[in-house]
Amino acid sequence: MTSLRFYINDELIEESEASPNTTLLRYLRDRRGLTGAKEGCAEGDCGACTVVISGESPAGEPLLRAVNSCLFLLPMAHGRRVYTVEGLARNGTMHAVQQAAVDTLSSQCGFCTPGVVMSLLEAHYRDDLESNPAALDDQLCGNLCRCTGYRPIREALVRIAGKGQRDDDIAGPIRASPPVGRQALTYEADGELYQAPGTLDEALSVLAAEPRCRIVSGGTDLSLEVTKAHRRFPRLLSLENVPELRAIGRDADSWHFGAAVPLADIEQATADTFPPLARMLRYFGSRQIKHRATLGGNLCTASPIGDCAPVLLSLGARLRLRSREGARELPLDELYTGYRATALLPGEILTDVTIPLLPADARASAYKVSKRRELDISAVSAGMLVRIGPASTITEARIAFGGMAAIPKRALAVERELVGRPWTGEVVARAVAALEQDFTPIDDHRASAWYRMSVACNLLCGFFEETRARHLPALPPLPSSTLNLESAP
C-alpha cells in the first residue's frame, strides 16, 4: 500500500499511519503541531480552518486554492502542496498578505485571522479580481470575523489582490510541481482503505469489487459525517483523480461537465455565457466550498435542498451513468426516487452532466432564498424556464423547486397552467395558484411550510417580472440577492 506523500509549507511529508478518515485540520493540529488553522464550526461555515493547496485549472495550469481543512480528508493531500499560515514568512519577513493585514489593522482577537490571511493568499495570486467588486466580496464570504469588522479586512484584500509574482517563494514551487489530480492512490491505515484510481475503468472495477464502499470526490458533504456524526468509513472510493470526470466541454448544442468538476470551475466557465447557472453558483457557497464541491456530488447526495438540481431540472439536464456492464443516459427528472434516494444501480457512477444550450426563444433564471445572502443553506431554491412562441404563447415550461418536497422536483401542475397560454401576469397568477397541487412543504428549523409556499409563489411572480425586460437576466456585478427587479418596468 502506498504512503501518502505531500508537502506542508515546503516540507515533504510521508505518512503511512494516519486514518484515511482524518481531516487535514486534525492532522495539522494534532500530528504536526501547526495550530494556526482553527476549528470553529467544523462544517465549512466560518473559514477559521482555511489553508491553501496546490491545484490546477481546467486547462491544467497550476494554481493555488483556498479550502476548508476541516472538510478535506488527509489522503486528498496526496501529491499536493499544502500551505498554512505558519509557512508564509521567509527569513523573518512576513509575506505581503500578512503585512497587509497588519497595516490595515485587520486583526483583533486573532482567532479568525489565520484563515482570513490564507484566503488573502489565494487572492494575491489570482488575476481576475481587480476592478471586480463582486469577486472581491466572494473571495472573503467564507471567512467570518466577529470582532474586527470587515472593512479593514476588505481593505487588505484590495491592496494585495492580483499582486503576486509567479516566481516567488510560494508560487514558484507550485508552478514547478507536476500536475495534481492524476496520481492514483491506494492507502490503508488503521484498518481503513482509501482508493483513488487514475482511470474510470479502474474506479468501476473497485466499485464492482467493493459495492458497499462510499464514493467521495470533493468531500464537502461526506466530511460532515466525519466531523459532526463522528462516522468512520472503512472503504472510501475517491473519483477525484479520474481525468474523464474532470472535463469541461461545449459543442453547438450543449455544455458537458464531468461529474467531478469543482463548482468553482463551472462557475468560471459559465459566468458570462449561461446566466441561470451562473446566478445559482454565485450563492451556492463560499469559494473554499466551491473549490471542492462537485456537480456530481451535489446531485447524487439527493438532498431536497441541493442548489444545483432545481436549475438543472429547469434546463433539461441529462446524466450519463456508467458501470462495468455499460453506459446509459437518464434525464435528471428521473434521478430522484425518494428522500436521499436515487435511481443509480449498484456499481454505477455518474460520469457527466449534459446541459442543453438555451434556445433563442427561452426566458430562464434561477433563485435561492436563505436566511443569509451568502454561504447558507437554502430554504427554497428554484430554476425556471419558459419558451415563448408566436403571439407570445408559451410553448414549453420547466419550473423546478428545491426545499418544497422530499426531492427536488418540477411543478408539473404549474407547467400545465402555463403551456399554450400567453406570457402575461394574469396567466402567471393562475399558475401560482396551482403550486398547491404540486407541493406540500413541511415546517423545519429553516422555514415554515407557510413561508416556503409564500416564497415559491413570489419567486414565480418575480420570474415573470424579471424576464419581461430581459430574457436571460444576469446578476449585477455588485452584491445583490438572486431576485433583482431593478430592470423590470
C-alpha positions in Angstrom: 0.0 0.0 0.0 1.2 3.5 -0.9 2.2 6.0 1.7 0.8 9.5 1.5 3.4 11.9 0.1 2.7 15.7 0.1 4.3 18.9 1.2 3.3 21.1 4.1 4.9 24.5 3.9 7.6 23.1 1.5 8.5 20.2 3.8 8.0 16.8 2.2 5.7 14.6 4.4 5.4 10.8 4.1 2.5 9.4 6.1 1.6 5.8 6.5 -0.2 5.6 9.8 -3.0 8.2 9.9 -6.5 7.0 9.4 -8.0 7.9 5.9 -10.9 9.4 7.9 -8.6 12.0 9.4 -9.3 15.5 8.3 -6.4 17.7 7.2 -7.3 20.1 10.0 -6.9 17.5 12.7 -3.7 16.2 11.1 -2.1 19.7 11.0 -3.0 20.4 14.6 -2.7 17.0 16.3 0.1 15.4 14.3 2.2 18.4 13.1 1.7 21.0 15.8 0.5 23.6 13.3 -2.2 25.2 15.3 -2.7 28.4 13.2 -5.6 26.7 11.4 -8.5 26.8 13.9 -11.6 24.7 14.3 -14.6 27.0 14.6 -17.7 25.2 13.2 -16.2 22.0 11.7 -18.6 22.3 8.8 -17.1 24.8 6.4 -19.1 27.9 7.5 -16.6 30.0 9.4 -13.3 29.8 7.4 -11.1 29.7 10.5 -9.6 26.4 9.3 -8.7 27.8 5.8 -5.5 26.6 4.2 -4.2 26.9 0.7 -3.4 23.9 -1.5 -1.9 23.4 -4.9 -4.4 22.7 -7.7 -4.9 23.0 -11.4 -7.2 24.9 -13.7 -9.4 23.1 -16.2 -6.6 23.8 -18.7 -4.1 22.1 -16.5 -2.3 25.2 -15.3 -1.0 25.0 -11.7 -2.7 27.4 -9.2 -3.4 28.0 -5.5 -6.8 27.3 -4.0 -8.1 28.1 -0.5 -10.0 25.2 1.1 -11.6 24.3 4.4 -9.2 21.9 6.0 -12.0 20.7 8.3 -13.7 19.2 5.2 -10.6 17.9 3.5 -9.6 14.3 4.2 -5.9 13.7 4.6 -5.5 11.4 1.6 -6.8 14.1 -0.6 -3.5 15.9 0.0 -1.5 13.2 -1.7 0.7 14.8 -4.4 -0.2 18.3 -3.4 1.4 21.2 -1.6 -0.4 22.5 1.5 0.3 25.9 2.9 -0.7 27.1 6.4 -0.2 30.5 8.0 2.9 29.2 9.7 4.6 28.8 6.3 4.2 32.2 4.8 7.0 34.2 6.3 10.5 33.9 4.9 13.7 34.6 6.8 11.8 36.5 9.5 10.0 38.7 6.9 6.2 38.5 6.7 4.6 37.6 3.4 2.9 40.5 1.6 -0.6 39.3 2.7 0.4 39.1 6.3 1.9 42.6 6.1 -1.3 43.9 4.5 -3.4 42.5 7.4 -1.1 44.2 9.9 -1.0 47.6 8.0 -4.8 47.7 7.8 -5.4 46.6 11.4 -7.4 43.6 10.2 -7.0 41.5 13.3 -8.3 41.9 16.9 -8.7 38.7 18.9 -6.8 36.8 16.1 -8.9 33.6 16.1 -10.2 34.0 12.6 -7.1 35.9 11.3 -5.0 32.8 10.0 -8.0 31.7 7.9 -8.5 35.2 6.6 -4.8 35.5 5.7 -4.9 32.3 3.8 -7.9 33.5 1.7 -5.9 36.7 1.1 -3.0 34.5 -0.1 -5.2 32.9 -2.8 -6.4 36.3 -3.8 -2.8 37.5 -4.1 -2.2 35.1 -6.9 -5.5 35.4 -8.8 -5.5 37.5 -11.9 -9.3 38.1 -12.2 -10.0 40.2 -9.1 -9.0 43.8 -10.0 -12.0 46.0 -10.8 -14.4 43.3 -9.9 -16.2 44.2 -6.6 -18.4 41.1 -6.6 -15.4 38.8 -7.0 -13.6 40.6 -4.2 -16.6 40.0 -1.8 -16.9 36.4 -3.0 -13.2 35.8 -2.1 -13.9 36.6 1.5 -17.5 35.4 2.0 -16.3 32.2 3.5 -14.4 33.9 6.3 -16.3 35.1 9.4 -14.9 37.7 11.8 -16.8 38.5 14.9 -14.8 41.4 16.3 -12.7 43.3 13.8 -15.3 44.2 11.2 -14.9 43.5 7.5 -13.9 46.9 6.3 -10.2 46.6 7.2 -10.1 43.0 6.0 -11.5 44.0 2.7 -9.0 46.9 2.5 -6.2 44.4 2.9 -7.7 42.3 0.2 -7.9 45.3 -2.2 -4.2 46.1 -1.5 -2.9 42.6 -2.4 -5.4 41.1 -4.8 -3.7 40.0 -8.0 -0.3 41.5 -7.0 1.5 38.1 -6.5 4.6 37.2 -8.6 4.5 33.8 -10.2 8.2 33.1 -9.3 8.2 34.0 -5.6 8.8 31.6 -2.8 5.3 30.2 -2.8 4.0 30.4 -6.4 7.4 29.1 -7.7 7.2 25.6 -6.2 3.6 25.4 -7.3 4.4 26.2 -10.8 7.3 23.7 -10.8 5.2 20.9 -9.3 3.8 18.1 -11.5 0.1 18.4 -12.3 -2.1 17.2 -9.4 -5.3 15.2 -9.6 -3.6 12.5 -11.7 -1.8 10.4 -9.1 -3.6 7.1 -8.5 -3.5 6.1 -4.8 -4.3 3.1 -2.6 -3.8 4.0 1.0 -4.6 1.8 4.0 -4.1 2.6 7.7 -5.9 1.9 10.9 -8.0 -0.9 9.2 -9.4 1.6 6.7 -8.9 1.8 3.0 -8.9 4.9 0.7 -8.6 4.3 -3.1 -8.3 7.0 -5.7 -8.0 5.3 -9.1 -6.4 7.1 -12.0 -8.9 5.9 -14.7 -12.6 5.4 -14.9 -12.3 1.7 -15.7 -10.2 1.2 -12.5 -12.8 3.1 -10.5 -15.6 0.9 -11.9 -13.6 -2.2 -11.1 -13.1 -1.1 -7.5 -16.8 -0.4 -7.1 -17.7 -3.7 -8.6 -15.4 -5.5 -6.1 -16.5 -3.3 -3.2 -20.1 -2.3 -3.9 -20.6 -1.1 -0.3 -17.7 1.4 -0.4 -18.5 5.0 0.0 -17.9 7.2 -3.1 -16.3 10.6 -2.5 -14.9 13.4 -4.6 -14.7 16.8 -3.1 -15.8 15.6 0.3 -17.7 18.7 1.4 -20.8 16.6 2.3 -19.3 13.3 3.4 -16.7 15.1 5.6 -19.6 16.5 7.7 -20.4 12.9 8.7 -16.9 12.6 9.9 -16.8 15.9 11.8 -20.4 16.0 13.1 -21.6 12.5 13.3 -18.2 11.1 14.1 -18.6 8.3 11.5 -15.7 6.3 10.1 -15.8 4.9 6.6 -14.0 1.6 6.3 -13.8 1.8 2.5 -13.6 5.1 0.5 -13.5 5.4 -3.3 -12.4 8.8 -4.5 -13.2 9.9 -8.0 -11.1 13.0 -7.8 -8.2 11.7 -9.9 -10.2 10.4 -12.8 -9.5 12.7 -15.8 -12.7 11.7 -17.6 -14.7 13.0 -14.7 -13.0 16.4 -14.6 -13.5 17.5 -18.2 -15.5 20.6 -19.3 -16.7 20.9 -22.9 -19.1 22.8 -25.1 -20.4 22.0 -28.5 -23.0 23.6 -30.7 -25.9 22.2 -28.6 -24.8 21.7 -25.1 -22.4 22.2 -22.2 -20.8 19.0 -20.9 -19.4 18.8 -17.3 -17.7 15.9 -15.8 -19.2 14.8 -12.5 -16.1 15.5 -10.5 -15.6 19.1 -11.9 -15.4 21.5 -9.0 -18.2 24.1 -9.0 -15.7 26.9 -9.0 -14.5 25.8 -12.4 -18.1 25.5 -13.7 -18.8 29.0 -12.3 -15.8 30.4 -14.1 -16.7 28.7 -17.4 -20.3 29.9 -17.4 -20.1 33.3 -15.7 -20.6 35.3 -18.9 -22.4 32.8 -21.1 -25.0 30.9 -19.0 -26.8 33.3 -16.7 -29.3 30.8 -15.0 -26.5 28.5 -13.8 -24.1 31.4 -13.0 -26.8 33.0 -10.8 -27.1 29.9 -8.7 -23.4 29.2 -8.4 -22.7 32.7 -7.1 -24.6 32.0 -3.9 -24.0 28.2 -3.8 -21.4 28.6 -1.1 -18.1 30.1 -0.2 -15.1 30.0 -2.5 -13.5 27.4 -0.2 -16.5 25.2 -0.6 -16.8 25.7 -4.4 -13.2 24.7 -4.8 -14.0 21.2 -3.6 -17.8 20.6 -4.1 -18.5 18.9 -7.4 -21.5 19.0 -9.7 -22.0 15.2 -9.5 -21.7 15.2 -5.7 -24.3 17.9 -5.3 -26.7 15.9 -7.5 -26.0 12.4 -6.1 -26.3 13.3 -2.5 -30.0 13.7 -3.4 -30.6 16.5 -0.9 -34.0 18.1 -1.2 -32.3 21.5 -0.7 -29.3 20.9 -3.0 -28.9 24.1 -5.0 -27.9 22.6 -8.4 -30.8 20.3 -9.0 -33.6 22.8 -9.5 -31.8 24.9 -12.0 -30.6 21.9 -13.9 -34.1 20.4 -13.9 -35.4 23.6 -15.5 -32.7 23.5 -18.1 -33.4 19.9 -19.1 -30.1 18.4 -18.0 -29.3 14.8 -18.8 -27.0 12.4 -17.0 -24.6 9.8 -18.2 -24.2 6.8 -15.9 -21.5 4.1 -16.2 -20.9 0.6 -14.7 -18.9 -2.3 -15.8 -21.9 -3.5 -17.7 -22.1 -0.4 -19.9 -23.4 3.1 -20.1 -26.9 4.6 -20.0 -28.4 8.1 -20.1 -31.0 9.4 -17.8 -32.9 12.7 -17.6 -32.3 14.4 -14.4 -36.1 14.3 -13.9 -35.7 10.6 -13.3 -32.8 10.6 -10.9 -34.6 11.1 -7.6 -36.7 8.2 -6.4 -37.3 9.4 -2.8 -35.7 11.3 0.1 -31.9 10.9 -0.3 -32.5 8.1 -2.8 -31.5 7.9 -6.5 -32.0 5.7 -9.5 -28.3 4.8 -9.6 -27.9 1.0 -9.8 -25.3 -0.9 -7.7 -21.9 -0.5 -9.3 -23.0 2.6 -11.2 -21.3 6.0 -11.3 -22.5 9.3 -12.6 -19.8 10.3 -15.1 -21.0 13.5 -16.7 -23.9 16.0 -17.0 -25.1 17.5 -20.3 -27.0 20.8 -20.2 -28.6 22.0 -23.4 -27.8 25.5 -24.5 -30.6 27.9 -24.2 -32.9 28.3 -27.2 -33.3 31.8 -28.6 -36.9 31.9 -27.5 -36.2 30.9 -23.9 -36.6 33.0 -20.8 -34.7 31.5 -17.9 -33.4 32.3 -14.4 -32.6 30.7 -11.1 -33.2 31.8 -7.5 -32.1 30.9 -4.0 -33.7 32.1 -0.7 -32.0 31.6 2.6 -31.6 33.4 5.9 -28.2 34.8 4.9 -27.4 36.1 1.5 -24.1 34.2 1.2 -22.9 30.9 2.4 -26.2 29.5 3.7 -28.4 26.5 3.1 -31.5 27.2 1.0 -35.0 27.4 2.5 -36.3 27.5 -1.1 -34.4 27.4 -4.4 -35.8 27.4 -7.9 -35.0 27.1 -11.6 -37.4 28.4 -14.2 -37.6 28.3 -17.9 -40.3 29.2 -20.4 -40.2 29.3 -24.2 -42.3 31.9 -25.9 -43.6 31.2 -29.4 -45.6 33.2 -31.9 -48.2 35.6 -30.4 -46.4 35.4 -27.1 -47.7 31.9 -26.4 -45.8 29.7 -24.0 -44.7 26.6 -25.9 -42.7 24.9 -23.1 -42.4 25.5 -19.3 -40.0 23.9 -16.9 -40.5 25.1 -13.4 -38.5 23.3 -10.6 -38.1 23.9 -6.9 -35.9 22.7 -4.1 -36.9 22.8 -0.4 -40.6 22.2 -1.2 -40.7 18.4 -1.1 -38.6 15.3 -0.2 -36.8 15.6 -3.5 -36.0 18.5 -5.9 -38.9 18.3 -8.4 -40.7 20.1 -11.2 -44.0 21.8 -10.7 -46.0 19.9 -13.3 -49.4 21.4 -12.4 -47.9 24.9 -12.8 -46.3 24.0 -16.1 -49.7 22.7 -17.4 -51.3 26.0 -16.5 -48.7 27.9 -18.4 -48.2 25.9 -21.7 -50.4 27.1 -24.5 -51.3 30.4 -22.9 -49.9 33.9 -23.3 -47.0 35.0 -21.1 -49.0 37.5 -19.1 -49.4 38.5 -15.4 -52.9 37.0 -15.4 -51.7 33.7 -16.6 -48.9 33.6 -14.2 -51.3 34.4 -11.3 -53.4 31.3 -12.3 -50.2 29.2 -12.4 -49.2 30.4 -8.9 -52.5 29.1 -7.6 -51.5 25.6 -9.0 -48.4 25.4 -6.8 -50.5 23.8 -4.0 -51.3 20.9 -6.3 -47.5 20.3 -6.8 -46.2 20.8 -3.3 -47.0 20.3 0.4 -43.9 21.7 2.1 -43.0 21.0 5.7 -42.1 23.0 8.8 -38.5 22.7 9.9 -35.8 24.8 11.6 -35.0 26.7 8.4 -38.6 27.7 7.4 -42.2 27.1 8.0 -44.4 25.4 5.4 -46.4 28.7 5.0 -43.2 30.6 4.4 -41.9 28.1 1.8 -45.2 28.2 -0.1 -45.3 32.0 0.0 -41.7 32.3 -1.2 -42.3 29.8 -4.1 -45.4 31.8 -5.2 -43.4 35.1 -5.0 -40.5 33.6 -7.0 -42.7 32.6 -9.8 -44.2 36.1 -9.9 -40.7 37.6 -9.7 -39.5 35.4 -12.6 -42.3 36.9 -14.8 -41.4 40.4 -13.8 -37.7 39.9 -14.2 -37.9 38.3 -17.6 -40.3 40.8 -19.1 -37.4 43.2 -19.8 -34.5 40.7 -20.2 -35.0 37.1 -21.3 -31.8 35.9 -19.5 -31.3 38.3 -16.6 -27.9 38.3 -15.1 -27.0 39.5 -11.6 -25.3 42.9 -11.4 -21.6 43.0 -10.6 -22.2 44.4 -7.1 -23.6 42.1 -4.3 -27.3 41.5 -4.6 -30.0 39.0 -3.9 -30.8 36.3 -6.5 -34.0 38.1 -7.3 -33.3 41.5 -8.8 -36.1 43.6 -10.3 -34.2 46.8 -11.0 -34.6 46.4 -14.7 -38.2 45.4 -14.6 -40.8 48.0 -15.7 
